Amino acid sequence: MRVDVHQHLWTEGFIAALRGRASVPRLAGDGWTLVLDGEPDYRVDPRDHDPALRLGMNRVDLLDLALVSLSSPLGIEHLPAAEAAPLLEAYHRGALALPAGFGAWAAACVTDPDPADLTHWLDAGCVGLQLPATALADAAGYARCEPLLRALQERDKPLFIHAGRAASPGAPPWWAANVDYVQQMHAAYYAFAAFGRPAHPTLKVCFAMLSGLAPLHRERAAARGGPDLTADSGVWFDTSSYGPVAVAALGSALDAAGGGDTPLEAGFGHGQTKHAKAASAARARIVLGSDRPYAAPGILADPAAAHAAAAELLGACAVTRQTVTDAS
């Protein structure tokens, strides 16, 4: 079973909720121009959010299951609770109503965390919780989100940390994805080591974007007395838009810490790269996460190991889900 742990797909209800807003985040103009306060306006392609088209693309890429998540760079989780609620409701209902072949991460407001609401969506079928890196960047963030993380740990559900809203108005369109997001994920990696893991020793966490390649700094962290998560068996890394060079480098960092047995390499298309080496299914902690529609899924060097890593991260919830009904 090939699982993509990281896709974004806006359903009709969620799109309507964004179009109904007068302030950011919103869809303006003809309903397909995304307006944020930290990035340039973005022209959304309607085809990117057509469930039937996406399902067909996923099948071509041999994906058995794609997990969709809220687009955290929209900043919805950081809105006041009353503003966030209708957007989060629309997201959850739409995501959980997608056809077979899709699953969903839950999302939550971080200005006024509500663990009861989170458990409702977990019970409805969400595989775990995604939170923005901007909400988990320091001790205060972990203290604020503690009720949500405690609920996850009690249910043995994973946390998925994704880049949050950018803060670079006036920058070129590519800037946020290559600067803001990477910096956020780097900070989130070390914040989890410093504040998250001590408070939540059994919490499973997956970092999007290979955590901004933060594990490659493990030698510098050691020299300066910093923490090292590379040997933490409860931490996973998704590939997002990264390719063979970055994945192999992160694999080497895991190897050096005893977190993986062999280097990992990724290639795109349906064939393995010529120099790919097999990875241990028991120890590999790099999982496929394409970030579709912004990038296509790659092929990890050892698909069986990638599947084992995803199964260990997600547990049985990866293959079962419940459609939300009007009565739920």
Backbone bond lengths (Angstrom), bond angles and torsions (degrees), N, CA, C in turn:
res aa  C-N    CA-C-N  psi(-1)  N-CA   C-N-CA  omega(-1)  CA-C   N-CA-C  phi
1 M - - - 1.466 - - 1.518 109.67 -
2 R 1.320 117.42 120.79 1.459 121.90 -179.03 1.532 109.44 -97.86
3 V 1.326 116.12 120.05 1.460 122.65 -174.63 1.515 110.01 -114.45
4 D 1.315 116.12 132.14 1.468 123.54 171.55 1.522 106.23 -106.50
5 V 1.318 117.48 112.05 1.469 120.61 -172.95 1.521 113.61 -83.81
6 H 1.349 117.65 1.36 1.468 119.07 -169.45 1.525 111.79 -148.35
7 Q 1.327 115.48 94.55 1.460 121.49 170.98 1.527 109.14 -135.95
8 H 1.326 115.23 161.30 1.460 121.61 175.86 1.523 108.68 -125.16
9 L 1.321 115.52 130.04 1.457 121.25 -179.16 1.523 107.84 -146.52
10 W 1.329 115.88 114.86 1.458 120.86 -178.02 1.525 109.53 -89.96
11 T 1.319 116.81 118.96 1.453 121.25 -179.95 1.532 110.21 -83.38
12 E 1.331 116.03 169.86 1.464 120.68 -175.41 1.523 112.08 -57.85
13 G 1.327 117.06 -42.83 1.456 119.89 -179.11 1.516 112.71 -65.16
14 F 1.322 116.35 -38.74 1.465 120.01 179.28 1.527 110.51 -68.67
15 I 1.318 116.39 -41.95 1.474 120.55 177.29 1.516 109.73 -60.57
16 A 1.322 117.92 -43.72 1.464 121.05 179.29 1.522 110.81 -61.80
17 A 1.339 117.04 -38.96 1.465 120.35 179.32 1.526 111.24 -64.31
18 L 1.335 117.20 -39.91 1.467 120.41 177.61 1.522 111.12 -68.06
19 R 1.320 117.11 -36.66 1.467 120.67 179.23 1.523 111.86 -69.30
20 G 1.309 116.72 -24.41 1.459 120.28 -178.04 1.512 114.17 -83.69
21 R 1.319 117.96 -1.61 1.458 120.93 -177.85 1.521 111.84 -90.21
22 A 1.337 115.05 147.33 1.464 120.98 177.53 1.520 111.54 -98.69
23 S 1.334 117.18 -12.28 1.463 121.43 -179.96 1.520 108.72 -128.51
24 V 1.336 115.41 167.07 1.463 119.86 -178.39 1.525 110.08 -66.69
25 P 1.323 115.70 147.78 1.469 128.81 -5.24 1.528 110.54 -78.44
26 R 1.319 116.82 140.92 1.459 119.77 -179.58 1.521 110.52 -153.52
27 L 1.315 114.99 159.54 1.456 122.68 171.23 1.507 107.43 -102.53
28 A 1.329 116.40 118.95 1.459 121.73 -172.36 1.527 111.10 -113.47
29 G 1.333 115.30 -176.82 1.464 121.57 177.56 1.513 110.92 64.13
30 D 1.319 115.82 -122.21 1.467 120.45 179.08 1.521 111.95 -83.18
31 G 1.318 116.23 10.09 1.458 120.72 177.93 1.506 114.98 95.11
32 W 1.326 117.12 5.61 1.463 120.19 -178.63 1.522 113.20 -127.79
33 T 1.333 117.88 14.85 1.466 121.82 175.95 1.523 108.72 -107.46
34 L 1.322 116.22 111.97 1.452 121.38 -178.71 1.526 109.65 -81.09
35 V 1.326 115.88 126.25 1.459 121.98 -179.49 1.525 108.67 -114.76
36 L 1.329 115.26 120.10 1.458 122.46 176.06 1.518 108.22 -123.38
37 D 1.335 117.51 172.93 1.464 118.57 179.68 1.518 113.46 -102.12
38 G 1.333 118.16 -5.08 1.458 119.74 -178.44 1.502 114.34 -121.20
39 E 1.342 116.90 4.41 1.460 122.38 179.45 1.528 109.01 -142.17
40 P 1.326 117.33 159.59 1.465 119.29 175.85 1.522 110.72 -64.16
41 D 1.330 116.59 155.17 1.458 120.22 174.79 1.528 109.20 -54.89
42 Y 1.317 115.20 143.58 1.468 120.91 -174.37 1.522 109.72 -125.65
43 R 1.331 115.91 128.42 1.447 121.23 178.49 1.526 109.44 -84.19
44 V 1.316 116.43 113.28 1.462 122.12 -177.85 1.525 109.12 -84.39
45 D 1.318 116.51 134.27 1.457 122.06 175.74 1.528 107.95 -88.91
46 P 1.341 118.52 116.67 1.474 119.74 -178.94 1.519 113.12 -55.13
47 R 1.322 117.76 -30.37 1.459 120.15 -178.84 1.524 111.72 -65.53
48 D 1.337 116.65 -24.44 1.459 119.65 179.81 1.523 112.11 -68.10
49 H 1.330 116.62 -17.27 1.460 119.70 -175.26 1.528 111.76 -124.02
50 D 1.324 115.01 29.34 1.458 121.89 173.97 1.525 107.62 -93.85
51 P 1.342 118.97 112.68 1.477 120.00 -175.40 1.516 113.69 -57.85
52 A 1.328 117.79 -38.58 1.463 119.71 -178.42 1.522 110.98 -67.28
53 L 1.337 116.32 -43.30 1.454 119.59 178.08 1.526 110.92 -63.78
54 R 1.323 116.32 -41.21 1.471 119.94 -179.35 1.523 110.44 -64.74
55 L 1.313 116.35 -43.20 1.453 119.36 -179.90 1.524 110.79 -60.83
56 G 1.333 115.50 -39.58 1.460 119.09 177.25 1.513 112.45 -64.46
57 M 1.330 117.33 -42.12 1.458 121.08 177.49 1.527 110.70 -62.77
58 N 1.322 115.91 -41.87 1.461 119.39 179.91 1.525 111.43 -63.23
59 R 1.326 116.00 -38.06 1.467 118.96 178.84 1.521 111.17 -66.84
60 V 1.334 116.14 -39.41 1.461 119.26 176.65 1.522 110.40 -59.92
61 D 1.329 116.44 -36.36 1.463 121.19 179.77 1.523 112.73 -87.28
62 L 1.329 115.80 12.48 1.470 122.00 173.65 1.517 112.88 62.89
63 L 1.336 116.21 32.51 1.459 120.60 177.28 1.520 109.67 -89.43
64 D 1.304 115.90 128.90 1.461 120.83 176.22 1.521 111.69 -87.97
65 L 1.331 116.23 -29.83 1.460 121.14 -177.63 1.517 109.35 -148.58
66 A 1.321 116.32 131.44 1.466 121.93 175.48 1.526 108.04 -121.90
67 L 1.317 116.40 125.72 1.459 121.32 178.61 1.526 109.25 -94.35
68 V 1.328 116.03 122.58 1.458 120.34 178.77 1.525 108.97 -95.14
69 S 1.313 114.57 151.47 1.460 119.49 178.61 1.520 109.75 -141.26
70 L 1.324 115.32 160.14 1.455 121.23 176.58 1.522 109.09 -62.11
71 S 1.310 116.95 143.22 1.468 121.15 176.67 1.531 108.24 -78.42
72 S 1.336 116.24 92.17 1.468 120.69 -174.84 1.519 114.53 -60.33
73 P 1.357 120.44 -29.21 1.460 118.60 176.04 1.535 113.93 -60.87
74 L 1.342 118.02 -13.21 1.460 119.90 173.96 1.524 111.26 -66.68
75 G 1.315 117.19 -24.69 1.464 120.72 178.15 1.512 114.30 84.34
76 I 1.319 118.53 14.01 1.465 121.57 -175.84 1.528 111.24 -61.98
77 E 1.327 117.42 -40.47 1.467 120.18 -177.48 1.521 112.42 -63.00
78 H 1.335 117.11 -23.95 1.465 121.03 -178.95 1.526 113.39 -92.03
79 L 1.326 118.34 -1.36 1.457 121.37 177.29 1.528 110.31 -70.55
80 P 1.341 117.93 157.87 1.463 119.42 170.13 1.530 109.69 -54.95
81 A 1.306 116.55 147.45 1.465 121.02 -172.51 1.522 112.87 -53.32
82 A 1.335 117.44 -41.32 1.461 119.97 -177.75 1.521 111.79 -65.85
83 E 1.322 117.17 -32.42 1.469 120.86 177.67 1.523 110.91 -77.81
84 A 1.311 116.20 -38.51 1.464 120.09 -176.99 1.519 111.83 -70.17
85 A 1.329 117.86 -33.62 1.465 121.82 -170.64 1.524 114.35 -54.21
86 P 1.345 120.44 -51.13 1.469 117.95 -178.26 1.526 113.72 -66.44
87 L 1.316 117.03 -31.49 1.464 120.19 177.30 1.525 110.70 -70.12
88 L 1.329 116.73 -42.90 1.458 120.35 178.82 1.527 111.05 -66.06
89 E 1.325 116.50 -39.07 1.468 120.07 177.19 1.520 110.63 -61.54
90 A 1.334 116.11 -46.07 1.468 120.20 -179.84 1.526 110.94 -64.03
91 Y 1.327 116.21 -40.75 1.463 119.21 178.63 1.526 110.90 -61.24
92 H 1.333 117.23 -52.28 1.456 120.45 -175.33 1.528 111.97 -62.53
93 R 1.308 116.65 -46.47 1.459 118.71 -177.70 1.525 111.14 -63.94
94 G 1.315 116.61 -41.40 1.457 119.09 178.95 1.510 112.56 -67.11
95 A 1.324 116.53 -44.21 1.466 120.15 -177.25 1.513 111.68 -65.57
96 L 1.327 117.09 -40.54 1.455 120.08 -177.75 1.524 112.74 -77.69
97 A 1.321 117.02 -12.06 1.465 120.67 176.82 1.519 112.59 -94.62
98 L 1.325 118.07 -0.14 1.462 120.66 177.71 1.531 110.33 -64.39
99 P 1.318 117.50 154.88 1.469 119.80 -175.63 1.523 112.88 -70.57
100 A 1.326 114.33 173.35 1.457 120.44 176.55 1.520 109.44 -54.77
101 G 1.316 115.61 141.10 1.461 121.18 -173.48 1.512 111.81 109.29
102 F 1.350 115.43 -11.24 1.455 120.78 177.64 1.525 109.97 -123.23
103 G 1.317 115.02 149.91 1.451 123.09 169.14 1.520 106.65 -135.03
104 A 1.320 118.00 -178.77 1.465 119.36 -174.58 1.522 112.02 -146.56
105 W 1.317 114.08 144.17 1.459 122.47 167.04 1.522 108.42 -88.67
106 A 1.315 117.41 141.79 1.456 121.24 172.78 1.526 109.38 -74.57
107 A 1.315 115.59 161.92 1.460 122.70 174.93 1.530 107.85 -132.32
108 A 1.318 116.92 161.03 1.461 119.52 -176.38 1.518 110.99 -151.42
109 C 1.317 115.15 147.53 1.460 121.04 172.65 1.525 108.56 -70.36
110 V 1.328 117.35 135.76 1.462 120.53 -179.50 1.523 112.40 -106.87
111 T 1.326 117.73 -5.14 1.466 119.38 175.35 1.523 110.85 -80.11
112 D 1.320 116.73 -26.68 1.459 122.50 176.84 1.525 107.69 -147.58
113 P 1.338 117.70 75.19 1.462 121.25 -173.27 1.529 112.54 -58.23
114 D 1.320 115.62 137.32 1.465 121.97 -178.05 1.532 108.78 -126.28
115 P 1.328 118.17 93.64 1.465 119.66 -178.16 1.520 113.23 -63.13
116 A 1.324 118.30 -28.81 1.469 120.26 178.33 1.523 110.58 -65.01
117 D 1.329 116.60 -40.14 1.461 119.78 177.81 1.522 110.17 -66.02
118 L 1.326 116.62 -40.57 1.465 120.20 177.79 1.525 110.65 -60.52
119 T 1.314 117.97 -48.02 1.458 119.91 -178.28 1.527 111.38 -63.41
120 H 1.331 116.68 -31.03 1.467 119.44 175.70 1.523 110.29 -60.02
121 W 1.322 116.90 -46.81 1.465 119.44 -177.38 1.523 112.06 -74.81
122 L 1.324 117.16 -29.96 1.463 119.07 173.44 1.529 110.13 -65.20
123 D 1.324 115.86 -43.35 1.455 119.67 178.69 1.528 111.38 -66.68
124 A 1.337 116.32 -26.96 1.466 120.21 179.12 1.519 112.59 -76.69
125 G 1.334 117.88 -13.28 1.455 119.79 175.24 1.509 116.85 133.36
126 C 1.324 118.93 -2.87 1.464 119.58 179.01 1.535 109.72 -67.25
127 V 1.333 115.74 142.90 1.468 120.18 -173.59 1.520 113.33 -79.51
128 G 1.307 117.77 -18.18 1.450 123.22 -177.19 1.517 107.88 174.32
129 L 1.308 117.20 -163.96 1.465 122.07 -177.14 1.512 110.92 -120.48
130 Q 1.327 116.01 132.00 1.455 121.13 169.38 1.525 109.10 -99.18
131 L 1.320 116.55 133.65 1.459 122.37 173.02 1.515 108.94 -128.28
132 P 1.350 116.76 149.73 1.461 119.51 178.24 1.517 111.90 -73.57
133 A 1.311 115.83 144.51 1.461 120.70 178.08 1.520 111.61 -57.88
134 T 1.316 116.62 -30.11 1.463 120.86 179.99 1.520 112.18 -66.84
135 A 1.329 118.10 -18.82 1.464 121.07 178.62 1.520 111.71 -89.59
136 L 1.341 116.91 -12.24 1.465 121.48 -175.15 1.525 109.53 -128.80
137 A 1.321 115.72 47.71 1.462 121.12 -175.37 1.521 113.49 -102.00
138 D 1.347 117.68 -5.67 1.464 119.92 -176.60 1.524 109.65 -161.74
139 A 1.322 115.67 -179.11 1.461 120.69 -177.88 1.521 111.35 -63.13
140 A 1.326 116.82 -38.79 1.464 120.09 -179.82 1.522 110.88 -62.76
141 G 1.319 116.95 -39.61 1.452 120.40 178.81 1.518 111.96 -63.47
142 Y 1.317 116.55 -42.72 1.461 119.65 178.93 1.525 111.33 -67.82
143 A 1.324 117.32 -35.48 1.465 119.55 176.73 1.528 110.33 -65.47
144 R 1.328 116.86 -40.56 1.463 121.23 -179.21 1.530 111.35 -66.67
145 C 1.318 116.39 -40.04 1.466 121.16 -176.02 1.524 113.04 -90.73
146 E 1.321 117.95 3.02 1.457 121.36 -175.57 1.526 113.57 -53.83
147 P 1.350 120.54 -41.91 1.474 118.99 179.45 1.524 112.79 -61.19
148 L 1.321 116.99 -35.28 1.466 120.55 178.62 1.520 110.62 -69.48
149 L 1.325 116.09 -44.47 1.465 120.18 -178.67 1.523 111.47 -67.65
150 R 1.315 116.04 -34.92 1.466 119.17 177.44 1.528 110.42 -65.32
151 A 1.336 116.40 -39.80 1.468 120.11 178.29 1.527 110.91 -62.87
152 L 1.326 116.57 -39.96 1.464 120.09 177.52 1.518 110.87 -63.72
153 Q 1.314 116.12 -47.88 1.459 119.93 -176.45 1.518 110.99 -62.96
154 E 1.335 117.43 -38.23 1.463 120.77 -179.97 1.525 111.67 -64.31
155 R 1.342 116.50 -30.78 1.465 121.24 -179.37 1.521 112.88 -98.15
156 D 1.326 116.67 2.15 1.463 121.86 -177.83 1.531 110.80 56.26
157 K 1.330 116.09 41.92 1.458 122.00 176.76 1.535 108.90 -104.05
158 P 1.327 117.94 146.88 1.466 119.69 -176.41 1.523 113.58 -82.92
159 L 1.315 114.01 157.61 1.457 123.72 171.82 1.518 108.43 -103.57
160 F 1.315 116.54 133.53 1.462 122.05 176.83 1.522 106.94 -114.61
161 I 1.330 117.10 117.16 1.466 121.40 -179.37 1.517 108.89 -98.93
162 H 1.326 115.32 121.65 1.467 123.70 -173.61 1.523 108.68 -122.13
163 A 1.304 117.50 151.11 1.469 120.22 176.21 1.528 110.71 -56.76
164 G 1.324 116.33 145.07 1.455 121.67 -179.34 1.517 112.03 -103.68
165 R 1.322 115.27 -158.91 1.461 120.03 -175.52 1.536 110.45 -68.96
166 A 1.301 114.68 144.93 1.465 121.13 179.71 1.521 109.96 -84.41
167 A 1.306 115.34 164.92 1.467 121.37 179.14 1.521 109.29 -137.07
168 S 1.337 115.92 51.51 1.466 120.68 -177.13 1.527 111.34 -132.75
169 P 1.325 116.94 60.17 1.468 118.37 178.01 1.526 110.74 -61.44
170 G 1.305 116.72 139.36 1.454 120.74 -179.61 1.508 114.30 89.76
171 A 1.341 117.48 -8.51 1.468 120.77 178.59 1.526 109.70 -78.68
172 P 1.334 117.80 159.55 1.469 119.90 177.68 1.530 110.84 -64.18
173 P 1.334 117.77 160.89 1.464 121.28 -173.77 1.525 115.08 -57.15
174 W 1.339 117.40 -30.80 1.468 119.85 -176.90 1.526 113.00 -82.28
175 W 1.322 117.36 -9.36 1.456 121.76 -169.98 1.530 113.49 -63.13
176 A 1.319 116.50 -49.89 1.467 119.94 -174.36 1.522 111.80 -57.40
177 A 1.335 116.77 -45.53 1.463 120.31 -176.99 1.517 112.63 -67.00
178 N 1.329 117.53 -28.10 1.461 121.46 -174.92 1.525 114.47 -103.08
179 V 1.323 116.97 -14.56 1.463 120.26 -179.20 1.523 110.39 -120.69
180 D 1.334 117.67 -66.96 1.468 120.32 -177.78 1.522 112.15 -56.35
181 Y 1.331 116.86 -52.54 1.457 119.66 -174.94 1.524 111.85 -63.44
182 V 1.324 116.49 -42.44 1.468 119.95 -178.85 1.529 110.56 -64.77
183 Q 1.327 116.71 -43.36 1.463 119.85 178.44 1.521 111.38 -63.00
184 Q 1.326 115.94 -40.41 1.466 119.67 179.08 1.524 111.80 -61.88
185 M 1.344 116.16 -44.08 1.458 119.12 -178.15 1.525 111.80 -68.80
186 H 1.321 116.03 -36.13 1.470 120.62 176.05 1.528 109.81 -60.61
187 A 1.339 116.14 -47.57 1.465 120.20 179.73 1.528 111.25 -64.48
188 A 1.343 116.70 -39.68 1.463 119.90 -178.57 1.523 111.92 -64.11
189 Y 1.316 116.89 -35.25 1.464 121.79 179.21 1.527 110.25 -60.96
190 Y 1.319 116.39 -48.99 1.455 119.38 -178.85 1.523 111.95 -74.95
191 A 1.328 117.76 -30.03 1.462 120.08 176.04 1.523 110.51 -65.34
192 F 1.338 116.31 -39.10 1.465 118.37 177.59 1.527 110.14 -64.23
193 A 1.327 116.60 -41.63 1.471 119.61 178.83 1.522 111.39 -61.80
194 A 1.332 116.18 -40.01 1.460 120.45 -174.63 1.526 112.97 -81.25
195 F 1.337 117.07 -39.21 1.464 120.37 -171.26 1.533 114.13 -121.50
196 G 1.324 117.04 -30.64 1.453 119.58 -175.73 1.511 113.90 -80.16
197 R 1.329 116.86 -52.17 1.459 119.81 -176.64 1.527 112.58 -63.92
198 P 1.347 120.59 -42.98 1.469 118.53 179.25 1.528 113.02 -59.17
199 A 1.333 116.92 -34.95 1.463 120.49 -178.12 1.520 112.88 -84.38
200 H 1.325 116.90 -22.58 1.470 121.03 -175.07 1.530 108.88 -134.86
201 P 1.319 117.08 75.78 1.472 120.52 -170.62 1.520 115.31 -65.65
202 T 1.333 118.59 -21.60 1.467 119.66 -178.71 1.518 113.21 -111.07
203 L 1.311 118.03 5.77 1.464 121.00 -178.74 1.529 110.30 -69.63
204 K 1.329 115.99 130.82 1.457 121.36 174.37 1.525 108.30 -87.80
205 V 1.325 116.47 133.86 1.466 120.00 -178.11 1.517 109.85 -136.05
206 C 1.319 115.29 137.90 1.464 121.96 175.08 1.520 108.42 -120.02
207 F 1.320 115.91 127.76 1.459 121.63 178.15 1.529 109.69 -96.09
208 A 1.318 116.68 127.72 1.459 120.32 172.34 1.528 109.03 -68.60
209 M 1.338 115.53 162.28 1.466 121.57 172.03 1.524 113.95 58.53
210 L 1.335 116.35 31.68 1.473 118.86 -177.80 1.522 111.13 52.74
211 S 1.342 115.06 30.16 1.471 123.93 -178.14 1.530 112.04 53.17
212 G 1.338 115.66 36.77 1.462 118.79 179.86 1.519 112.98 63.62
213 L 1.338 116.13 23.17 1.471 123.66 -178.15 1.531 112.51 62.57
214 A 1.321 116.23 23.78 1.466 119.72 -179.97 1.528 113.72 -56.67
215 P 1.355 120.09 -36.30 1.474 118.72 -179.38 1.517 114.12 -61.32
216 L 1.327 117.58 -19.40 1.463 118.91 178.40 1.525 111.99 -68.34
217 H 1.320 116.28 -11.90 1.471 120.60 179.74 1.526 111.64 -94.78
218 R 1.330 117.68 14.82 1.455 120.32 -174.37 1.526 112.80 -62.20
219 E 1.329 118.13 -32.49 1.471 119.86 178.98 1.521 110.86 -68.99
220 R 1.324 116.36 -41.58 1.470 119.48 177.46 1.530 110.23 -66.44
221 A 1.343 116.16 -40.59 1.465 119.08 178.09 1.529 110.57 -60.62
222 A 1.326 116.30 -41.85 1.462 119.39 179.57 1.520 111.34 -64.25
223 A 1.335 116.36 -38.93 1.466 120.34 -179.50 1.517 111.63 -66.04
224 R 1.340 115.48 -29.07 1.465 119.56 -178.22 1.527 113.08 -102.74
225 G 1.330 116.41 10.58 1.456 119.20 176.70 1.515 114.08 81.03
226 G 1.327 117.24 19.29 1.454 120.76 -178.04 1.510 113.20 -87.21
227 P 1.337 116.99 171.15 1.465 121.52 -178.08 1.522 111.90 -80.68
228 D 1.325 115.34 166.13 1.461 121.38 179.79 1.521 108.37 -139.33
229 L 1.338 116.73 115.50 1.462 121.72 -179.35 1.521 112.76 -95.39
230 T 1.319 118.33 -1.92 1.461 119.28 -170.22 1.521 113.02 -64.09
231 A 1.316 118.29 -24.37 1.457 120.61 178.83 1.524 112.36 -97.86
232 D 1.330 117.09 5.85 1.463 121.77 -179.62 1.525 108.73 -77.62
233 S 1.319 117.69 113.36 1.463 121.19 -176.15 1.519 113.02 -72.28
234 G 1.332 117.36 -6.57 1.459 121.02 178.20 1.501 113.78 -98.76
235 V 1.338 117.11 15.26 1.467 122.37 -178.68 1.525 109.14 -121.18
236 W 1.331 115.86 131.53 1.463 122.83 177.27 1.523 109.46 -122.28
237 F 1.331 115.73 164.84 1.465 122.07 -177.91 1.522 109.10 -135.48
238 D 1.338 117.31 128.63 1.461 118.45 176.53 1.521 109.86 -99.84
239 T 1.329 115.28 153.34 1.460 121.11 -169.46 1.521 114.35 -79.79
240 S 1.330 118.44 -28.32 1.469 123.18 -177.42 1.523 110.40 46.34
241 S 1.324 118.89 -128.05 1.464 121.37 -174.77 1.523 113.15 -88.46
242 Y 1.314 118.11 6.58 1.459 120.80 -177.03 1.530 112.01 -79.71
243 G 1.320 115.58 156.71 1.456 122.48 -178.02 1.509 112.31 -121.68
244 P 1.346 116.86 -157.59 1.465 121.79 -170.57 1.520 115.19 -58.04
245 V 1.326 117.68 -41.83 1.468 119.82 -175.26 1.521 110.75 -64.70
246 A 1.341 116.41 -48.90 1.461 119.87 -177.57 1.524 111.37 -67.85
247 V 1.340 116.97 -42.07 1.462 119.50 -179.01 1.523 111.01 -64.39
248 A 1.333 116.95 -41.15 1.461 120.27 178.11 1.528 110.96 -63.84
249 A 1.339 116.55 -39.35 1.467 119.70 179.94 1.520 110.77 -65.13
250 L 1.324 116.86 -43.72 1.458 119.09 178.66 1.524 110.51 -66.08
251 G 1.338 116.77 -39.54 1.455 119.72 176.38 1.508 112.01 -58.22
252 S 1.327 116.98 -40.16 1.463 120.48 178.44 1.519 111.51 -64.74
253 A 1.344 116.70 -36.68 1.463 119.89 177.69 1.524 110.39 -65.84
254 L 1.331 116.49 -39.03 1.462 119.52 177.13 1.526 110.53 -66.60
255 D 1.330 116.52 -40.29 1.456 120.62 178.01 1.524 111.01 -58.59
256 A 1.329 114.77 -46.24 1.459 119.88 -176.03 1.515 111.87 -62.37
257 A 1.331 116.25 -27.66 1.458 120.29 -179.61 1.522 112.42 -94.50
258 G 1.332 116.08 0.13 1.448 119.09 -177.65 1.510 112.89 83.37
259 G 1.355 116.56 11.31 1.452 120.11 -179.26 1.505 113.23 -89.03
260 G 1.308 118.66 -6.73 1.455 122.01 177.47 1.506 108.65 -152.48
261 D 1.313 117.95 157.12 1.451 120.74 -174.99 1.522 113.88 -92.65
262 T 1.333 116.82 -30.27 1.456 120.19 -178.67 1.513 109.12 -143.42
263 P 1.338 118.51 158.76 1.453 119.71 176.71 1.523 110.87 -60.98
264 L 1.319 116.28 148.85 1.455 122.25 177.31 1.520 108.69 -109.89
265 E 1.318 115.68 138.63 1.444 119.66 175.30 1.509 107.78 -131.27
266 A 1.336 117.54 151.27 1.459 121.27 178.75 1.507 109.48 -124.84
267 G 1.318 116.10 150.44 1.451 121.44 174.47 1.502 108.42 -136.23
268 F 1.304 118.04 162.99 1.445 121.52 178.66 1.508 109.59 -104.84
269 G 1.324 117.26 153.25 1.445 122.52 -172.10 1.519 107.90 99.55
270 H 1.304 117.35 -162.73 1.453 120.69 -175.44 1.522 113.31 -109.69
271 G 1.313 117.99 6.36 1.465 120.42 177.14 1.510 110.34 -111.28
272 Q 1.307 117.42 151.20 1.444 120.52 177.29 1.522 109.89 -75.40
273 T 1.324 115.73 151.79 1.451 119.91 178.34 1.524 110.08 -67.87
274 K 1.314 116.69 152.09 1.461 121.52 -173.45 1.513 112.20 -59.51
275 H 1.345 116.17 -34.90 1.457 119.08 -175.33 1.526 112.63 -101.17
276 A 1.329 117.25 10.75 1.452 119.29 -178.21 1.524 110.95 -64.68
277 K 1.299 116.20 142.39 1.450 121.92 178.36 1.517 109.07 -117.69
278 A 1.308 116.21 148.46 1.455 120.20 -178.99 1.524 110.45 -66.94
279 A 1.305 115.64 144.17 1.454 120.86 177.48 1.519 109.33 -112.95
280 S 1.294 116.83 154.30 1.447 121.45 179.43 1.514 110.17 -72.33
281 A 1.350 116.50 123.25 1.462 120.45 179.10 1.517 110.87 -63.18
282 A 1.331 116.43 -27.49 1.456 119.48 -177.48 1.519 112.55 -78.12
283 R 1.324 117.32 -29.28 1.455 120.09 -172.60 1.516 114.80 -112.22
284 A 1.327 118.76 -20.43 1.466 120.13 -178.44 1.521 109.63 -61.69
285 R 1.306 116.46 135.23 1.468 121.03 -179.65 1.520 111.55 -129.10
286 I 1.306 116.39 22.00 1.460 121.30 172.46 1.521 107.16 -101.19
287 V 1.334 115.57 122.80 1.460 120.82 -177.08 1.525 109.74 -115.11
288 L 1.323 115.27 154.89 1.450 120.81 178.84 1.515 109.94 -73.21
289 G 1.330 116.02 126.17 1.459 122.65 174.25 1.511 107.30 -146.56
290 S 1.324 117.74 106.21 1.468 119.63 -168.38 1.521 113.90 -80.99
291 D 1.348 117.98 -27.46 1.464 121.88 -171.39 1.531 110.83 67.73
292 R 1.317 117.26 24.18 1.466 121.56 176.02 1.525 108.84 -58.05
293 P 1.348 120.92 135.84 1.467 127.08 19.90 1.526 115.51 -91.66
294 Y 1.326 117.71 8.82 1.461 119.31 -173.99 1.524 112.51 -86.22
295 A 1.314 117.72 -15.73 1.463 121.55 177.43 1.520 108.35 -155.66
296 A 1.329 115.96 156.20 1.463 121.12 178.32 1.520 109.49 -88.88
297 P 1.340 117.37 153.21 1.463 119.23 177.22 1.519 112.16 -67.28
298 G 1.310 116.05 139.58 1.455 120.76 175.32 1.510 110.46 -93.19
299 I 1.311 115.65 -178.29 1.463 121.83 176.48 1.525 107.17 -115.58
300 L 1.312 116.83 114.79 1.457 118.77 175.71 1.525 109.44 -70.92
301 A 1.310 115.19 154.18 1.459 120.45 -173.01 1.522 112.40 -56.58
302 D 1.320 116.51 -37.18 1.454 120.78 -179.22 1.523 108.15 -124.61
303 P 1.339 118.32 93.42 1.467 120.83 -177.44 1.524 113.13 -57.18
304 A 1.318 117.08 -35.25 1.463 119.77 -179.92 1.525 110.79 -64.34
305 A 1.333 116.12 -39.68 1.464 119.98 178.45 1.519 110.60 -67.13
306 A 1.348 116.81 -39.12 1.461 120.40 178.02 1.521 110.71 -63.07
307 H 1.333 116.27 -40.85 1.460 120.04 177.54 1.516 110.87 -63.58
308 A 1.336 116.43 -44.28 1.458 120.19 179.89 1.526 110.69 -62.10
309 A 1.333 116.50 -38.74 1.462 120.46 179.39 1.520 110.47 -64.83
310 A 1.346 116.84 -44.13 1.462 120.83 179.58 1.519 110.79 -64.96
311 A 1.334 116.77 -40.99 1.460 120.62 179.81 1.523 111.16 -64.13
312 E 1.326 116.16 -38.85 1.467 119.69 178.85 1.525 110.69 -68.10
313 L 1.314 116.58 -38.77 1.462 121.07 178.78 1.519 111.28 -65.93
314 L 1.330 115.95 -48.47 1.457 121.10 -170.00 1.511 114.17 -92.34
315 G 1.316 118.06 -27.79 1.442 120.74 -175.73 1.513 111.71 70.54
316 A 1.319 117.37 -160.18 1.461 122.24 -176.43 1.518 112.07 -65.78
317 C 1.346 117.11 -19.20 1.466 119.42 -176.15 1.520 111.51 -64.18
318 A 1.319 118.62 -17.50 1.457 120.89 -177.59 1.515 112.59 -67.90
319 V 1.303 117.68 -22.64 1.465 119.93 -175.08 1.522 113.01 -113.03
320 T 1.334 117.96 1.14 1.449 120.57 176.96 1.514 109.33 -130.20
321 R 1.310 115.77 138.98 1.451 120.05 178.47 1.516 108.99 -152.95
322 Q 1.301 116.30 157.00 1.458 121.74 -175.49 1.520 109.01 -121.75
323 T 1.319 116.85 128.71 1.455 120.75 178.22 1.521 110.05 -74.33
324 V 1.330 115.99 134.68 1.462 120.32 178.36 1.516 108.93 -72.18
325 T 1.301 116.78 133.64 1.456 121.71 175.83 1.503 109.64 -108.41
326 D 1.327 116.78 170.00 1.463 120.83 179.12 1.515 111.50 -62.17
327 A 1.323 116.49 -22.37 1.462 120.34 -177.84 1.520 112.71 -86.95
328 S 1.317 117.09 -9.27 1.469 119.21 -174.83 1.504 111.67 -78.01
